Amino acid sequence: MRQGPAADIDPSGKEVTLVAPEEWPHPEPEMLADGPSKQQVLYGRNLVTETYAYLGPDVADPDMRYAGNGLACGSCHLDAGRKRYGLSFVGVAGAYPRDMARENSDQTLAQRINGCFERSMNGRALPEESAEMQAIIAYIGFLSEQAPAGLDGRGAPALGFMDRAADPVRGAELYLTKCASCHGADGQGKPKDDGAAGYAYPPLWGRDSFNTGAGMHRILKSASFIRANMPFGVSFEAPVLTEEEAFDIAAFINVQSRPEMTGLDRDYPDRTRKPVDAPFPPYADNFSQDQHKFGPWKPIDAARNRGGAQ
């Protein structure tokens, strides 16, 4: 864990300075000068924090029902995309176009956003020229303006591989003591107190949660987010859960029923780029689907590094 500024090397080979946690930027759109640009950024923030109210399955205009569940983008991108290691949007604008393994091609920021709409939001793609897509891009651009080179904390910090498989049975016990007070023993979240649409705490499975094509449906991916951010209010610098506890909780959450995304066999057309924890076939090796989903992942990773199937 980095405790303060340090030197590092970016992909171009240039030395950059990493930013200490206390220096993490927290841009406020209200500080922008009045005008159309400010209004677009504010609209983008609202779309991120209250996606269900503008694009959800119950909005009045059927043509605007792009999200298929009651989540918000901010359900995963914490603090409206501003939390360090909370899947932050800070610095994201400059990261695209980006070579994405899932498509095995360069993807624009709009395409990446639509990947979330189709998977995490269990919905359909926003037209790239729409006011809503452009507002979300403008908001991400605004957050990214204050991101210096080498900013450390945009995603969730990766965890090391365990020597054992993640255990959903152990995860069930941990879930009840660590997670159920917010997300419910039934995993269906907590609706807002005022009776409005959306959730104070989002559902983690069931019809109103992310589908099987979402990144959160991968245990390595979800465990890294859980360890850095959960229970709600925890920070990466002061975690409550151990890494193994995060893995087991993620395993429990991801054996629960959720919407199924079709066509997942077309993801990762270059199978050698498929994440070791991808829970769906086909694979470029002979390891079982169960081992890919739960681990242990060290043998899969070792075989991949050797260039072998198993």
TAVENNOR-V167929 format. One record per run of one state. SS is the DSSP state (alpha for helix, beta for strand, coil for the rest). FROM is the first residue (numbers start at 1). TO is the last residue. Records with the same first field share a line. If there is no record, write none. Layout:
SS = FROM-TO ; FROM-TO
//
This chain:
coil = 1-6 ; 10-14 ; 18-20 ; 24-28 ; 32-35 ; 50-50 ; 56-61 ; 65-72 ; 76-77 ; 82-92 ; 96-97 ; 101-104 ; 108-108 ; 119-130 ; 145-167 ; 179-179 ; 184-189 ; 192-198 ; 202-205 ; 207-214 ; 218-218 ; 230-234 ; 236-237 ; 239-242 ; 254-257 ; 259-263 ; 267-270 ; 274-288 ; 295-297 ; 307-310
beta = 7-9 ; 15-17 ; 98-100 ; 105-107 ; 190-191 ; 199-201 ; 206-206 ; 235-235 ; 238-238 ; 258-258
alpha = 21-23 ; 29-31 ; 36-49 ; 51-55 ; 62-64 ; 73-75 ; 78-81 ; 93-95 ; 109-118 ; 131-144 ; 168-178 ; 180-183 ; 215-217 ; 219-229 ; 243-253 ; 264-266 ; 271-273 ; 289-294 ; 298-306
//
